[in-house]
Amino acid sequence: MKINLKNKILALTATAVLGISQAAALPVSDADVPWLSYTYGIWGTSVPASPIYDVVKAVDGFDLGLDEMSGPDDLCKDNDNNINILDVGKKRIIKLNDSLEVIQVLNLETEKILASGVELVDPQGICYDKNGFLYIADKGAECVWKCNPDGTLIRKIVKPITELLSEEEKFAPTKLLVDNQGILYVLSFGSFEGAYTFDENGDFLGFFGSNKVSVTSQLLQDRIWRKLLTSTQRDRMSRYVPIEYVNFTIDEKGFIYTVSNFGEQEQDGQVKKLNPLSQNILFAGQKPDLQFFGDTENTYSNRVERSNLVAVDVDPEGFISVLDSERGRIFQYDQDCNLLGIFGGIGNQTGTFTSPTDIISSGDKIFVLDSVKNNLTMFKLTDYGKAIHQATYLYDEGFFEEALVPWNEALKFDRTNPLTLRGIGRAYERLERYKEAMNFYRQADAHRRYSDSYYEYRTEVLRKHFSLVMIVLIVILLIPLWKFIFRKIKPKKTGPVNHAVYIKKYRFPFYLCLHPFKGWEELKHEKQGSLWFANVMLAAWFILSILEYQYTGFVFNMNRLDRMNIFIILGSTIGVFLLWTVCNWGVCTLFDGKGTFREIWIFSAYSRMSWLLLEIPIIILTRVLVREESFWLGLVISIQQIWSIVQLILAAKAAHQYTLGKTIVSTIFTIIGMILVVLVILLFVSLFTQMWSFITTLTQEILMRV
């Protein structure tokens, strides 16, 4: 078969355009990273994304010119911003600059410390205060050692004697930090009271912060049982205590960031920003305890996984990095808890980990410590990451127009990242360019922010066209007034009038909306129902449901427009109607109903007229109102739904010539019948699927043996 040259050219052109469009849809990366770089899209599912950090190098003890490290477990910075590694197995501190060059190696078991009679048992954490003093958390010795910068012992801090602690509770320090006032904060393994606090002299000040017990259904159930059981039985029940902090850090302003691992009882609020009053002030939609950190998908790698958050770091610009030891990933957030990016992973390549334990930042670099690989990995911001950091920082500082430049630069790398789209929208909104802001908010699926910008844009339009809007409103208000005056002037007909005689067949559904109690009986008596018109109304119901799904205003439309399933809409409209009609006919046959199947079909279809008449105005309202005005939309929808139900009950009452009580009873049995039919259908489908699977498997076995 000969192919026309023109068709060849068209085909090649179409292929080229398709290839370019597909390439344009993919994120542009400026780094080749050994992990899966992704973020979470507008629907909360993981999507590919450009990496915000690139791995620079990973160094172990030999790379540093030392012997091999043994189980390094903690990182901290001193006053000179040097990075200090606590090498637990060798009981030493390795001091590095941000280029990973060795500055000093401090052996914690040198003659100076031994001369003081100190024997380190199980050091778990280290930190420096503003005066350069070194603190060592020794879990095995159940104390904290305060030393000079060279390691000379100054003081031993042990478990405080206080009524707040029981004698059985152990003091097992694991992590430390010191604030600008010289207050020492200590996390103790197994302690749910919060962090121990000590002054510069080692005197106990009290506890700082504590996770609250999460109220769950199991907790409420156990509380009820405790009131019914004896004291002996209550003592045997599980106690509900707050989850302990696993790590913490402090920012330049003195706010303490904590990280908790809730384990199997996964819940929100794993990361907190605590003020001096132990209040969580980390912004997350003004409800910080509802923010979830880490991976939000449990089956990203085709197996059930949960993030195991073990460390948190905050850089000078306020960007929060959280380390997940389960998947080896670092999640970075801004102060509004927006996810900036995800990097790292489990593996053997440089930039991946086996058992990451701690994280620390320095400038545009992030360092992650691995206690199994015995190395320290350095990451550096990519151009994409720099653009996001710069744009976020400029916006937070109030430079909205300047922030647009790096936001647009970030958009070149990844045109689908909701963070970038929201950032540009926020900048435009601050610049009072609301129409542009609405465009980007719509792409980012930011309904609340879109609503705020739309409100301002709508106000601008109304002010600009105020005269025209007022004229239209006056005309709309005068129409019903004119009809009222015209009816008063028009001479009335004398003599008895039978309204049913003057109502045409196709006007009956409209007449029923305003005269339900009288109209349904007239419809039954006059037999004015039209099967053809009833089917038209059902088709209109189906079409309007599609329009509702697609064209509801963005502010109120939470549907995934790219995944509209017409069969689901068909089942929820025509399918439900058919099920209702069949079940109602079957039930009312047993209840001596007077309605035929045809009448039930027509009456039930006619009862949807009030819903149909209000649906278009509702769709229009969703495209006009904002979130703060949702009350009026809810009011109209409630009227629509309630009036439709009332119409359906009155329709069934008239069709079967029941009393109101008997109609309600028959309606309840009809609904029960619908549920039973659905269960039978599901059971049949399940059995059919299993039978088909059995037949397929049996056929394959026979073919393989033959």
ABEGO torsion letter per residue (X at the ends): XBBBAAAAAAAAAAAAAAAAAAAAABBBBABBBABBBBBBBAAGBBBBBBBABBBABBBBAAAAGBBBBBGBABBBBBAAGBBBBBBAAAGBBBBBBAAGBBABBBBAABAAAAAAGBBBABBABBBBBAAGBBBBBBAAAGBBBBBBAAGBBABBBBBBBBAABBAABBBBBABBBBBAAGBBBBBBBGBAAEBBBBBAAGBBAEBBEBBBBBBBAAAAAAAAAAAABBAAAAAABBBBBBBBBABBBBBAAGBBBBBBBAEABBBBGABBBBBAAGBBABBBGGBAAABBBEBABAAAAGBBBBBBBABBBBBAAGBBBBBBAAAGBBBBBBAAGBBAEBBEEBEABBGBBABBABBBBBEABBBBBBAAAGBBBBBBBBAAAAAAAAAAAAAAAGBAAAAAAAAAAAAAABAABAAAAAAAAAAAAAAGBAAAAAAAAAAAGBAAAAAAAAAAAAAAAAAAAAAAAAAAAAAAAAAAAAAAAAAAABBBBBEBBBAAAABBAAAAAAAAAABAAAAAAAAAAAGABBAAAAAAAAAAAAAAAAAAAAABBAAABABBAAABBAAAAAAABAAAAAAAAAAAAAAAAAAGBABBAAAAAAAAAAAAAAAAAAAAAAAAAAAABBAAAAAAAAAAAAAAAAAAAAAAAAAAAAAAGBBAAAAAAAAAAAAAAAAAAAAAAAAAAAAAAAAAAAAAAAAAAAAAAX
